[in-house]
Amino acid sequence: MESPQLIDLNKYKGLTWHEDFIVHLASIIRPKVYVELGIYHCALFNRIIPYAEELIGVDINSEAGQYMQISHKTRFVHAMTQDFIKQLEAESITIDMLFIDADHSREAVLQDFRTYLPFVSPHGIILLHDVHPGNEGLIHPAWCGTAYLAAEELSRYRDEYEMMTIPASPGLAICRKRQTQLSWQEPQRVNQDIKKRYSIVCICQIYNELIKGNLERFVKYVKPLADALVVYDDGSTDGSYEYMLTQTPYVIRGYHNDFANEISHKQILLQEALKLSPDFILWLDADEVLTANASDCLQSLCSTCIENNNDGVVFHEINLWRSHTFRRLDSLYDVGWFVRLWRVTPGMGYEETRPGLHQRPYPSSIKRLQWTDSVQVLHYGFSSKQRLAHKYLVYQSHGQSGYDMLDRLISEEQLILERVPRELFPEGLWIDEEQPIPLTWEESLAYVEDYRAEVFKPQFSIICLIYKSIGWLKFVYEQVLKYTDMNRKEFFFVANDATDEVLAYLRENSIPHYEFNNSSEQLLEWYVNNVYRAYNFAASKAKGDFLVFINSDMAFSPGWFDNLWISYNGSNCVCSRLVESGKLPSGTYGIEKDFGRTYNTYQEEQFQTYARFIAIPRVENGGLFMPLLIRKQHFDMVEGYPEGQVVIGSDIFNPVIARWGEACISGDTVLMQKLKAQGIVHQTAFNSIVYHFQWGEKDSKGTRQSFFLKSGKEE
């Protein structure tokens, strides 16, 4: 008897192409149960593990199991393929993907196919290997055998399944078990068992949603639909971040608004959500809610998704237009279908997270989709002029242009509206409104301009007092601009009973400032009283959501501001760690080290080196008082600083202001005590390093002409 002809697989690598093909197919189908008859060294079997929930490998060779990757999902069965049938019957296993690659004879393949077919789920896949050998030599029993004859015979029958062969050696036949062409029309088997309840985690990205009126509606109507709510805050300053901290423990904070990196943020959201081990992910934006029937339908959609081996469910979006009642139909506004419900699968994630707008919003691992109109999305992002203006201006600022990419957001030249049926709205959201009248292009542009200041208003206000020294004014102004990214920030001086020279310099150089003058009686008080009053005045003028108070005799290091902001947690106010000249004793966390006592003697390079050396990412309670980052709402809530130092023992909310020489506590300390009573903690960021010259302007030369003229004093 002739020895079998052997084939060098290194020379004929194309003979194993079927493995890549089947792995890719499994990644699309995501079988709950995968069975492989004849696993050899598990080269294919182990690659399927990420894509199936349960995997069973059957082989008559006991050593085959040694190659199987150990996992809670895998099982090796040492048996003849026909013997394993008895276990299938006993365990009521239903197979979603079956790979027949054991005995390659016609008779064995036919027997395996016919005995396993009843255990394959409706629209399950059966794969037959070696059914198109490329030459006579491959028909040898040691290679493809006569499996091709089995495929030829099975292809004649079309009642229970359909079959085709890929004509590339050694060949692969693909069979789908079915009664109907469409899987979702397949008669469903009634399950008498109690239906499983699927865990759903909702993910959402937010940015300044309170000012747009979105967040409270979102929480009220979406939170009850999910087992957990995971939020990525993209640098909000309007209170959205603080509000969400009261609604869910799963809030991820981005420190700088980064609209173009939406996919990167979604990947972070997804990773956090997957830690909660959900069955499904529900993706919604903060300006969206689901229609009234969502609570009844979501579990059913999850179940159908599992039964049909789908990865996601696609919902239709209803775009409300300049009202809470009417939807827009023209200009592609009614053709939006988005994958909102994602089935959790192994390896779920985004392949790429590059910056850019209008990318695919769902993970690349989602392949098989099902569409539904039983639940829809009510989108409020276009429901008012304010929201439309916000979208238009933000997209415009990111370089979008043209009708399709930008102007369509506000153009109403082709406007077609339709009233949304009342029954689609969750209880409390229906408003019976008149249909909006179409606006001209000029009218649309006009309302956009009305909101420009709101959209681009500064988020942070950096505030410095000045009164007599142009030198210190110039120094601190240059320092702030040098070491601070001024995007979405304003920096202004308060000329506090300032000299004519200071006022003239501010005006002539167009330096942002406000003028504040105490009364002649107030000028006779302790000078620090005038300082606290000026800071309160500055807060009233600030446009930002956050205030940052600094002194004029300060120098800064890179990251001083960013690290203050990063250290903010929603219930604190944060100060920098000071390195002080030693002119006066330092305080809590302060470091006495002389890098110059005037701006003329400042050793900037040496200070920057030292600042890098001592900066550590740490936050501690207490500390000194400036620079101070504080939420404006918190500052206003406690009515700011007291108008001076406070007599010890007096009520901090109705204080007795101390006179010069009286025992007292500082107004800074009283501010922190008032904040603490409201749950706001005073903290110090150890990586925000600032140099304090101490009494810089106070000790500087210069006249206080206006002060003495107003007070009637002699200098």
DRENKOL-945717 format. One line per 4 residues: number of its first residue (from 1); their letters; for each residue x negated, y negated, z negated of C-alpha. Coordinates in steps of 0.1 Angstrom, whole numbers, plus 5000, padded with zeros to 4 digits. Each point is the difference from the previous one (the first is absolute). Last residue first. Example, Ala and Ser with C-alpha at 12.3 -4.5 7.8 and 13.67 -1.06 7.14 Angstrom:
2	SA	4863/5011/4929 ~ 5014/5034/4993
END
This chain:
715	EEKG	4996/3888/4469 ~ 5024/4975/4985 ~ 5036/5010/4996 ~ 5031/4985/5015
711	SKLF	5013/5034/5008 ~ 5008/4994/5036 ~ 4969/4979/5008 ~ 4979/5025/4981
707	FSQR	5013/5030/5019 ~ 4999/4983/5034 ~ 4964/4990/4995 ~ 4988/5034/4988
703	TGKS	4965/4993/5011 ~ 4974/5025/5010 ~ 4972/5020/4986 ~ 5007/5037/4992
699	DKEG	5006/5014/4966 ~ 5037/5004/5004 ~ 4995/5012/5036 ~ 4978/5029/4990
695	WQFH	5013/5007/4966 ~ 4989/5036/5003 ~ 4979/5012/5031 ~ 5022/5030/5004
691	YVIS	4989/5028/5024 ~ 5026/5024/5013 ~ 5000/5038/5002 ~ 5031/5019/5010
687	NFAT	4988/5036/4995 ~ 5007/5001/4963 ~ 5037/4990/5004 ~ 5013/4985/4968
683	QHVI	5035/5005/4986 ~ 5029/4980/4985 ~ 5031/5023/4999 ~ 5035/4990/5012
679	GQAK	5028/5017/4979 ~ 5020/4969/4994 ~ 4986/4994/4965 ~ 4966/5005/5016
675	LKQM	5006/4971/5023 ~ 5008/4977/4971 ~ 4969/5011/4982 ~ 4979/4995/5031
671	LVTD	5013/4965/5004 ~ 4993/4993/4963 ~ 4964/5011/5005 ~ 4995/4976/5029
667	GSIC	5016/4972/4980 ~ 4973/5005/4974 ~ 5008/5007/4964 ~ 5001/4973/4974
663	AEGW	4986/4985/4968 ~ 5004/4963/5004 ~ 4970/4979/5010 ~ 5015/4984/5031
659	RAIV	5038/5004/4998 ~ 5017/5033/5004 ~ 5032/5005/5020 ~ 5028/5016/4980
655	PNFI	5012/5029/5021 ~ 5035/5010/5011 ~ 4993/5033/5017 ~ 4968/5006/4980
651	DSGI	5018/4992/4968 ~ 4976/4983/4976 ~ 4976/5020/4978 ~ 4968/4983/5011
647	VVQG	5007/4966/5017 ~ 4998/5004/5038 ~ 4974/4985/5024 ~ 5016/4980/5027
643	EPYG	5031/4997/5022 ~ 5007/5037/4997 ~ 4990/5019/5031 ~ 5026/5015/5023
639	EVMD	5037/5002/4995 ~ 5000/5036/4989 ~ 5019/5012/5031 ~ 4982/4974/5021
635	FHQK	4966/5017/4995 ~ 5016/5035/5006 ~ 5017/4988/5032 ~ 4967/4984/5011
631	RILL	4982/5034/4996 ~ 4967/4994/4983 ~ 4964/4999/5011 ~ 4978/4981/4974
627	PMFL	4965/4988/5007 ~ 5001/4993/4971 ~ 5012/5011/4966 ~ 4974/5020/4982
623	GGNE	5006/5036/4990 ~ 5029/5022/4989 ~ 5007/5036/5011 ~ 4973/5017/5021
619	VRPI	4998/5008/5037 ~ 4971/5019/5016 ~ 4985/5003/5035 ~ 4964/4989/4990
615	AIFR	4982/4968/5009 ~ 4968/4995/4979 ~ 4973/5005/5027 ~ 5019/4983/5028
611	AYTQ	5006/4970/4978 ~ 4963/4999/4991 ~ 4990/4999/5037 ~ 5026/4973/5007
607	FQEE	4987/4980/4970 ~ 4964/5001/5012 ~ 5010/4989/5035 ~ 5021/4971/4986
603	QYTN	4976/4985/4977 ~ 5020/4968/4991 ~ 4978/4970/4991 ~ 5019/4974/5021
599	YTRG	5034/5016/4991 ~ 4992/4994/4964 ~ 4992/5023/4971 ~ 4980/5025/5020
595	FDKE	4998/5038/5001 ~ 4999/5003/4962 ~ 5013/5032/4986 ~ 5026/5003/4973
591	IGYT	5024/5029/5009 ~ 5037/4998/4993 ~ 5019/5031/4991 ~ 5018/4981/4972
587	GSPL	4986/4965/4996 ~ 4969/4980/5009 ~ 4983/4974/4977 ~ 4995/4967/5018
583	KGSE	4972/4988/5022 ~ 4992/5037/5004 ~ 5004/4999/5038 ~ 5029/5024/5001
579	VLRS	5005/5033/5019 ~ 5037/5005/5000 ~ 5021/5031/5007 ~ 5029/4990/5021
575	CVCN	5036/4998/4986 ~ 5030/5021/5008 ~ 5037/4997/4991 ~ 5018/5032/4993
571	SGNY	5032/5019/5007 ~ 5000/5005/5037 ~ 4966/5018/5002 ~ 4976/4972/5008
567	SIWL	4964/5014/5001 ~ 4999/5001/5038 ~ 5009/4963/5000 ~ 4973/4990/4976
563	NDFW	4976/5022/5020 ~ 5009/4982/5032 ~ 4994/4966/4985 ~ 4965/5006/4987
559	GPSF	4991/5022/5029 ~ 4968/4981/5009 ~ 4988/4978/4971 ~ 5013/4967/4988
555	AMDS	4988/4968/4984 ~ 5020/4980/4974 ~ 4999/4965/4987 ~ 5033/4989/5017
551	NIFV	5020/5025/4979 ~ 5022/5026/5016 ~ 5037/5009/4999 ~ 5013/5026/5024
547	LFDG	5038/5000/5004 ~ 5019/5027/5017 ~ 5031/4999/5022 ~ 4985/4970/5018
543	KAKS	5015/4967/5008 ~ 4985/4982/4970 ~ 5015/4966/4991 ~ 5016/5010/4967
539	AAFN	4969/5019/4990 ~ 4979/4969/5005 ~ 5022/4981/4976 ~ 4995/5027/4974
535	YARY	4963/4997/5006 ~ 5001/4963/4996 ~ 5020/5002/4967 ~ 4973/5024/4987
531	VNNV	4972/4976/5009 ~ 5018/4969/4985 ~ 5004/5018/4967 ~ 4962/5008/5001
527	YWEL	4993/4962/4998 ~ 5014/4998/4964 ~ 5026/4973/5003 ~ 4995/4963/5010
523	LQES	5005/5009/5037 ~ 5034/5013/4991 ~ 5011/4966/4988 ~ 4988/4984/5033
519	SNNF	5019/5026/5019 ~ 4982/5028/5017 ~ 4992/4999/5037 ~ 5000/5028/5024
515	EYHP	4989/4997/5036 ~ 5003/5030/5023 ~ 4972/5014/5022 ~ 4991/5016/5033
511	ISNE	4966/4985/5012 ~ 5006/4977/5029 ~ 4964/4986/4997 ~ 5011/4964/4997
507	RLYA	5028/5009/4976 ~ 4980/5021/4976 ~ 4971/4976/5000 ~ 5022/4970/4994
503	LVED	5017/5018/4970 ~ 4966/5008/4985 ~ 4988/4965/5004 ~ 5032/4985/4986
499	TADN	4995/5021/4969 ~ 5023/5029/4992 ~ 5028/5001/4974 ~ 5001/5037/5010
495	AVFF	4993/5003/5037 ~ 5015/5034/5004 ~ 4979/5019/5026 ~ 5013/5024/5026
491	FEKR	4992/5034/5013 ~ 5026/5019/5021 ~ 4999/5037/5007 ~ 5014/5022/5027
487	NMDT	4965/5006/5015 ~ 4975/4979/4979 ~ 4975/5028/4997 ~ 4981/4987/4970
483	YKLV	4962/4996/4993 ~ 4990/4971/5022 ~ 5034/4981/4999 ~ 5000/5002/4962
479	QEYV	4964/4989/4996 ~ 5004/4971/5025 ~ 5029/4986/4980 ~ 4982/5006/4967
475	FKLW	4970/4980/5011 ~ 5018/4972/5018 ~ 5022/4993/4969 ~ 4971/5004/4977
471	GISK	4981/4973/5019 ~ 5031/4978/5004 ~ 5002/4998/4962 ~ 5028/4981/4982
467	YILC	5033/5019/4997 ~ 5003/5035/5015 ~ 5023/5029/4993 ~ 4998/5032/5020
463	IISF	5028/5022/5014 ~ 4998/5031/5023 ~ 5035/5007/5012 ~ 5006/5035/5013
459	QPKF	5027/5014/5024 ~ 4998/4970/5024 ~ 5030/4995/5022 ~ 4999/5017/5033
455	VEAR	5035/5015/5002 ~ 5016/4973/4980 ~ 4984/4972/5020 ~ 5010/5016/5032
451	YDEV	5036/5005/4990 ~ 5016/4970/5016 ~ 4977/5006/5030 ~ 5018/5033/5007
447	YALS	5033/4981/4997 ~ 4990/4977/5028 ~ 4987/5028/5022 ~ 5034/5016/5000
443	EEWT	5017/4968/5008 ~ 4977/4994/5029 ~ 5006/5035/5013 ~ 5038/4994/4999
439	LPIP	5019/5016/4972 ~ 5028/5026/5004 ~ 5029/4996/4976 ~ 4999/5025/4971
435	QEED	5032/5021/4996 ~ 5019/4989/4969 ~ 4993/5019/4968 ~ 5017/5028/4980
431	IWLG	4972/5011/4977 ~ 4994/5037/4993 ~ 4971/5006/4977 ~ 5019/5008/4968
427	EPFL	5006/5037/5006 ~ 4977/5014/5026 ~ 5007/4988/5035 ~ 5010/5024/5028
423	ERPV	5037/4999/4991 ~ 5002/4964/5010 ~ 4993/5007/5036 ~ 4973/4978/5014
419	RELI	5014/4971/5021 ~ 4983/4998/5034 ~ 4977/4973/5014 ~ 4986/4993/5035
415	LQEE	4974/4972/5003 ~ 4984/4996/5034 ~ 4987/4964/4993 ~ 4996/5007/4963
411	SILR	4962/4998/4998 ~ 4987/5004/4964 ~ 4981/5032/4998 ~ 5000/5005/5038
407	DLMD	4974/4972/5001 ~ 4973/5022/4985 ~ 4989/5033/5015 ~ 5027/5004/5027
403	YGSQ	5002/4963/5010 ~ 4963/4991/5000 ~ 4976/4996/4971 ~ 4986/5019/4970
399	GHSQ	4967/4986/4987 ~ 5003/5008/4963 ~ 5012/4966/4991 ~ 5029/5004/5025
395	YVLY	5010/5032/4982 ~ 5001/4982/4967 ~ 5018/4970/5015 ~ 5027/5021/5017
391	KHAL	5006/5023/4970 ~ 5003/4972/4975 ~ 5023/4980/5023 ~ 5023/5030/5005
387	RQKS	5002/5005/4962 ~ 5008/4964/4993 ~ 5025/4998/5029 ~ 5019/5029/4985
383	SFGY	5008/5036/5007 ~ 4970/5009/5021 ~ 4981/5020/4974 ~ 5033/5014/4985
379	HLVQ	4997/5034/5016 ~ 5028/5025/4992 ~ 4986/5034/5008 ~ 5022/5029/5011
375	VSDT	5011/5033/4986 ~ 5023/5024/5018 ~ 4985/4988/5032 ~ 4973/5027/5001
371	WQLR	4970/5009/5021 ~ 4977/5030/4994 ~ 4962/4999/5004 ~ 4972/5025/5004
367	KISS	4965/4984/5000 ~ 4993/4982/4967 ~ 4963/5005/4993 ~ 4993/4966/5016
363	PYPR	5016/4983/4970 ~ 5028/4975/5006 ~ 4997/4963/5009 ~ 4987/5004/5036
359	QHLG	4982/4968/5006 ~ 5016/4966/5006 ~ 4973/4978/4985 ~ 4963/5007/4996
355	PRTE	4974/5011/4976 ~ 4987/5036/5003 ~ 5014/5027/4978 ~ 4995/5030/5022
351	EYGM	5011/5037/4996 ~ 5027/4991/4976 ~ 5011/5025/4973 ~ 5015/5034/4992
347	GPTV	4974/5027/4995 ~ 5025/5025/4988 ~ 5036/4989/5006 ~ 5024/4976/4984
343	RWLR	5031/4995/5022 ~ 5003/4964/5009 ~ 5033/4980/5000 ~ 4998/4967/5017
339	VFWG	4989/5008/5036 ~ 5013/4969/5018 ~ 5027/4994/5026 ~ 5003/4964/5013
335	VDYL	5021/4996/5031 ~ 5024/4974/4987 ~ 4977/4969/5000 ~ 4986/5008/5034
331	SDLR	5009/4966/5014 ~ 5037/5003/4993 ~ 5020/5017/4973 ~ 4997/4978/4969
327	RFTH	5019/5011/4969 ~ 5026/4978/4982 ~ 5010/5001/4963 ~ 4973/4987/4977
323	SRWL	4993/4971/5023 ~ 4972/4985/5022 ~ 4997/5034/5018 ~ 5003/5033/4983
319	NIEH	4978/5026/5017 ~ 5015/5035/4997 ~ 4972/5025/5001 ~ 5006/5036/5011
315	FVVG	4985/5028/4980 ~ 4974/5027/5011 ~ 4994/5030/4978 ~ 4966/5015/4996
311	DNNN	4979/5031/5001 ~ 5025/5026/5013 ~ 5000/5036/4993 ~ 5037/5003/5008
307	EICT	5009/5013/4965 ~ 4978/4975/4983 ~ 5013/4970/5019 ~ 5036/5012/4995
303	SCLS	4994/5002/4962 ~ 4984/4965/4999 ~ 5029/4986/5020 ~ 5025/5016/4976
299	QLCD	4982/4984/4971 ~ 5000/4966/5016 ~ 5037/5001/5010 ~ 5021/4993/4968
295	SANA	4977/4973/4986 ~ 4997/4985/5035 ~ 5037/4995/5006 ~ 5000/4962/4994
291	TLVE	4973/4992/5026 ~ 4964/4999/4990 ~ 4982/4968/4989 ~ 4974/4978/5016
287	DADL	4982/4967/4994 ~ 4976/5017/4976 ~ 4988/5024/5027 ~ 5010/5037/5000
283	WLIF	4982/5033/5001 ~ 5016/5030/4984 ~ 4974/5028/4993 ~ 5012/5036/4996
279	DPSL	4993/5030/4978 ~ 4983/4980/4974 ~ 4968/5010/4980 ~ 4996/4967/4980
275	KLAE	4964/4997/5012 ~ 5014/4999/5035 ~ 5013/4966/4994 ~ 4966/4986/4992
271	QLLI	4985/5014/5031 ~ 5029/4987/5021 ~ 4997/4965/4986 ~ 4963/4999/5007
267	QKHS	5007/5012/5036 ~ 5027/4974/5003 ~ 4976/4973/4990 ~ 4975/5011/5027
263	IENA	5029/4999/5024 ~ 5010/4965/4991 ~ 4965/4986/5005 ~ 5011/4970/5020
259	FDNH	5020/4985/4971 ~ 4970/4997/4977 ~ 5012/4979/4971 ~ 4972/5000/4975
255	YGRI	4999/5018/4967 ~ 5019/5032/5009 ~ 5018/5014/4970 ~ 5014/5036/4999
251	VYPT	5032/5002/4980 ~ 5011/5035/4988 ~ 5014/4994/4965 ~ 5033/4987/5015
247	QTLM	5025/4973/4994 ~ 4984/4976/4975 ~ 4967/5001/5019 ~ 5020/4992/5031
243	YEYS	5009/4966/4986 ~ 4964/4991/4992 ~ 4989/5008/5035 ~ 5029/4981/5016
239	GDTS	4993/4969/4978 ~ 4993/4976/5029 ~ 4962/5008/5002 ~ 5001/5032/5020
235	GDDY	4967/5015/5011 ~ 5011/5029/5021 ~ 5020/5018/4973 ~ 5001/5038/5008
231	VVLA	5030/5016/4984 ~ 5009/5036/4990 ~ 5036/5006/4989 ~ 5009/5033/4984
227	DALP	5027/5026/5001 ~ 5017/4981/5028 ~ 5035/4989/5009 ~ 5005/4980/4968
223	KVYK	4970/4977/5009 ~ 5015/4991/5034 ~ 5031/4979/4992 ~ 4990/4979/4969
219	VFRE	4963/5000/5007 ~ 5004/4987/5036 ~ 5026/4974/4990 ~ 4977/4987/4973
215	LNGK	4971/4998/5024 ~ 5013/4983/5031 ~ 5009/4964/4991 ~ 4972/4985/5022
211	ILEN	4983/4984/4970 ~ 5002/5033/4982 ~ 4983/5019/5029 ~ 4966/4984/4996
207	YIQC	4983/5029/5017 ~ 5013/5036/4996 ~ 4991/5034/5014 ~ 5025/5028/4992
203	ICVI	4998/5038/4993 ~ 5030/5020/4988 ~ 4994/5034/4984 ~ 5025/5028/5007
199	SYRK	5002/5033/4981 ~ 5023/5025/5017 ~ 5029/5016/4981 ~ 5002/5037/5010
195	KIDQ	5034/5013/5009 ~ 5015/5026/4977 ~ 5001/5033/5017 ~ 5028/5010/5024
191	NVRQ	4980/4990/5030 ~ 5022/5000/5031 ~ 4981/5008/5031 ~ 5000/4971/5024
187	PEQW	5012/5003/5036 ~ 4973/4984/5022 ~ 5011/4965/5012 ~ 4970/4984/4982
183	SLQT	4977/5023/5018 ~ 5011/4989/5034 ~ 4999/5027/5027 ~ 5024/5023/4983
179	QRKR	4997/5037/4989 ~ 4963/4998/4993 ~ 4968/5019/4993 ~ 4971/4982/5017
175	CIAL	4973/5020/5016 ~ 4965/4989/5010 ~ 4978/5024/5020 ~ 4962/4995/4998
171	GPSA	4974/5011/5025 ~ 4965/5014/5001 ~ 4996/4982/5022 ~ 5020/4969/5010
167	PITM	5035/5006/5014 ~ 5019/4986/4971 ~ 5030/5024/4997 ~ 5036/4990/4996
163	MEYE	5029/5014/4978 ~ 5035/4992/4990 ~ 5019/5017/4972 ~ 5032/5018/4990
159	DRYR	5018/5004/5034 ~ 4970/4996/5024 ~ 4987/5035/5007 ~ 4978/5006/5030
155	SLEE	4970/4982/4983 ~ 4998/5029/4975 ~ 4989/5024/5028 ~ 4972/4978/5013
151	AALY	4988/4992/4965 ~ 4998/5037/4992 ~ 4981/5006/5032 ~ 4975/4972/4991
147	ATGC	4993/5018/4967 ~ 4984/5028/5021 ~ 4965/4998/4984 ~ 4987/4965/4994
143	WAPH	4966/5010/4986 ~ 4990/5033/4986 ~ 5029/5017/5020 ~ 4983/4989/5033
139	ILGE	5022/4975/5019 ~ 4971/4975/4997 ~ 4979/5018/5026 ~ 5027/4997/5026
135	NGPH	4999/4962/4999 ~ 5014/4969/4984 ~ 5022/5017/4975 ~ 5034/4983/4997
131	VDHL	5020/5015/4970 ~ 4971/5000/4976 ~ 5019/4984/4971 ~ 5037/4999/4994
127	LIIG	5014/4970/4980 ~ 5034/5000/4984 ~ 5016/4966/4991 ~ 5030/4994/4978
123	HPSV	5030/4983/5016 ~ 5023/5019/4976 ~ 4978/5017/4974 ~ 4980/5031/5008
119	FPLY	5009/5031/4979 ~ 5022/5016/5027 ~ 4970/4996/5025 ~ 4976/5020/4979
115	TRFD	5012/5035/5011 ~ 5003/4991/5037 ~ 4967/4981/5003 ~ 4979/5026/4981
111	QLVA	5015/5029/5020 ~ 4994/4982/5033 ~ 4964/4992/4990 ~ 4994/5036/4989
107	ERSH	5014/5015/5032 ~ 4981/4977/5024 ~ 4967/5006/4982 ~ 4983/4971/4984
103	DADI	5001/5013/4964 ~ 4999/4969/4977 ~ 5003/4964/5014 ~ 5037/4991/4995
99	FLMD	5001/4964/4986 ~ 5033/4992/4983 ~ 5012/4964/4991 ~ 5031/4992/4980
95	ITIS	5004/5034/4982 ~ 5028/5007/4976 ~ 4992/5021/4970 ~ 5028/5019/4983
91	EAEL	4975/5015/4975 ~ 5011/5036/5004 ~ 5006/4998/5038 ~ 4967/4983/5006
87	QKIF	4983/5026/4978 ~ 5015/5028/5021 ~ 4987/4984/5032 ~ 4965/5001/4986
83	DQTM	4999/5037/5008 ~ 5005/4993/5037 ~ 4970/4977/5001 ~ 4978/5027/4984
79	AHVF	4988/4988/4966 ~ 4976/4980/4980 ~ 5020/4969/4993 ~ 4980/4968/4993
75	RTKH	5019/4970/4985 ~ 4994/4963/5003 ~ 5017/4969/4985 ~ 4984/5001/4965
71	SIQM	4967/4999/5019 ~ 4969/5022/5005 ~ 4988/4998/5036 ~ 5003/5034/5017
67	YQGA	4968/5016/5011 ~ 5000/5027/4973 ~ 5036/5009/5011 ~ 4986/5014/5032
63	ESNI	4980/5026/4980 ~ 5032/5021/4995 ~ 5004/5006/5037 ~ 5036/5008/5008
59	DVGI	5008/4963/5002 ~ 5028/4977/4990 ~ 4995/4963/4991 ~ 5027/4981/4982
55	LEEA	5001/4962/4998 ~ 5024/4978/4979 ~ 5005/4962/5002 ~ 4984/4996/5034
51	YPII	4979/4973/5016 ~ 4969/4998/4978 ~ 4996/5038/5001 ~ 5001/5004/5038
47	RNFL	4962/4998/5003 ~ 4995/5029/4977 ~ 5021/5023/5022 ~ 4982/4991/5032
43	ACHY	4965/5012/4990 ~ 5015/5025/4975 ~ 4973/5026/5007 ~ 5023/5026/5016
39	IGLE	5035/4985/4993 ~ 5022/5026/5017 ~ 5037/4991/4996 ~ 5001/4964/4990
35	VYVK	5030/4986/4980 ~ 5007/4963/4994 ~ 5028/4990/4976 ~ 5011/4964/4995
31	PRII	4988/4992/5035 ~ 4986/4965/5006 ~ 5012/4998/5037 ~ 4975/4973/5011
27	SALH	4970/5011/4980 ~ 5009/5036/5008 ~ 4998/4992/5038 ~ 4966/4984/4995
23	VIFD	4987/5030/4982 ~ 5015/5023/5027 ~ 4982/4981/5028 ~ 4967/4998/4982
19	EHWT	5002/5038/4995 ~ 5011/5007/5035 ~ 4968/4985/5014 ~ 4982/5031/4988
15	LGKY	4992/5016/5034 ~ 4986/4967/5012 ~ 4968/5007/4980 ~ 4989/5025/5027
11	KNLD	4962/4999/4997 ~ 5000/4999/4962 ~ 5028/5025/5002 ~ 4977/5026/5016
7	ILQP	5023/5026/5014 ~ 4996/5037/4994 ~ 5010/5027/5025 ~ 5012/5030/4981
3	SEM	4977/5031/4999 ~ 5007/5024/5028 ~ 5014/5034/4990
END
